[in-house]
Amino acid sequence: MPENYFEFKSRLVLTELLGIKAKNLVELLEKIKTVPLSSIYQHTHRFLQQHHYLSPEPPNDFAYWVSNMLNNEIVGEQLASIDVMQFNNLTDLKLKIVKLLSTYANKAENVNCPAGEEFHFMSSRIFVLPINKKASTIQEFKDILKTVSIHSIYYHMFEARMRLEKQDNDFSVWLRSIGMKQEADIISRFDPYTFTLEGLRQKILETINGNS
Amino acid sequence: MATVKDYADITGQSVIDELFILGDRASRLKIQHVNSTAVGGGVAEILTRLIPMFCQLGVTSTWDVIKGGDRFYLITKKMHNALHGVDVTFTQDEFDYFLQINRENSESIVFDSDVVFIHDPQPIGLVDVRGKRDSKWVWRCHIDFSEPKEQIWLFLKNYIEKFDSAIFSAPAFSRSIATRQVLISPSIDPLSDKNKDLDQNYIDSVFNKYKIDRSRPIITQISRFDYLKDPVGVIQAYKQVKRYIDCQLVLAGGGATDDPEGEKVLADVNKAADDDKDIFILLLPPSSDLEINALQRGSTVVMQKSLREGFGLTVAEALWKSKPVIASAVGGIPLQIKHKYGGILTHSIEGTAYWIKQLINEPKYAAELGKNGYEHIRQNFLITRQLRDYLLLALSFYTDSDIIDL
């Protein structure tokens, strides 16, 4: 195997329950300030993992809960429209959410959700596993990309950038290293949060095949 | 019985490959499960399938069942009800007897595993023997734990906090406790008799056997006869629909060996049915999985009108058959149904009746709900996902990091 190969990995997630809940905007804000960053990641990415075959879907739990359980469409829409792609790390994303909620939590009437519909904070442990698939040519890369699980695509496109705080997704980094700068740049510019994972797989393959 | 590899056609090969990698990493571990019944109920059902699958992945796995007499099961049923918010009081004598039976069982069960899963409250006291060995103990709660009565909660909390981890089926069941809590939803087995594809002739034969008319709409609830499943409420909803649509109602279910209340509930259901010839009350023996499968597949609408629910796996079973499902928004059911997208969530008898009429009269919409529901279950609630989560939890005990390279 040549040195410059792409090793496909996959990721599996174990969801943990923090036993912390919020029943209104003020509590949501206060609890968000205290929970670990892994919890912010969980609540801004869970929909992508569980409903990855649906499109479009709200990308974060905070937005869904505020809109549907507090019936606060204004704040819900603001939370839903946070452009996650603009953040390279979870600390900055958390600050953005805190800032946004602070603006409204101080102004709005602090309405409670119906009993039993509280927001429950979760976090996750990520397991990264090698799946014994390596590509040293673009043809091998395409062949493997067609067959790996959506968990693998998720890992290289989302986890690498946001949770592992790499500057770019893994696919673009490797494509650049083998001289496919144009294709790499196109994939870097994708907003992966607006695709289903299967859609993302197809879009990457089309880009590499020159059909973008 | 199906092997892990047999699921590849349903899940995709990559999911199976990942399971074998996890199995390899966990192959040094011995895993043990303990519950209170070998047959009947969702826990026994899933363990019957999971244990051989752990072994196929290279992880030694065993299953023990505790023994308890009538008095013990009356107390544990009372606990079950109290955890679901029913107003009951326990005497110290009842707690003492419960712990005595746990102690007796701890003497006859061999605990030589690395990870021990204790299922539900019945065997929770076994955790007192954990000091003998450096093993990890997990309490797996299958019950709706959102509003337990204070007395039973304080009793159980004392034991839960002796475990290394507690597993709950839904986020709303998590509690403010010292023990690390994990979310693992239960699952269905798509290759079991209850869920596998069936020949149309067989489905017809089951409906013929019970003289159910397939030319008219059929509303079905599959559940053991338990007040918390609200079978009487289902009959009331059916009666509201019956005024407008000439439909039939099937209430079918078995009993579990640890549920002493079943007969009384059945009597109440028969009374509520009031000799309506279009209501079919079927008390099925434990060996009826194929018939239950056929009844779900041949139904027009499937119900799960529970008042409380640990998870409500019958919802996943019906969705797996691409059936439109109307269910209460309790326990783990909202995790399985996204309202108006992959099924319908209701909160009242009137709301339930309204949606039954809608779905019978709008078969295209009903079919779309069923199709989306099927995909949601395929992606998130199959046994392969649960097997994966248990392995991940077992492996997680041996690292402190949030991101773990296997």
Interface residues (C-beta under 8 A of the other chain):
Chain A: S10 L12 V13 L14 T15 E16 L17 L18 G19 I20 P36 S38 Q50 H51 H52 Y53 L54 G116 E118 H120 M122 S123 S124 R125 I126 F127 V128 L129 P130 I131 N132 T147 V148 S149 H151 S152 R163 L164
Chain B: G12 Q13 S14 V15 D17 E18 I21 L22 R25 S146 F168 P171 A172 S174 R175 S176 I177 R180 Q181 V182 L183 I184 K338 Y341 E375 H376 Q379 N380 R388 D389 L392 L393 L395 S396 S401 D402 I403 I404 D405 L406
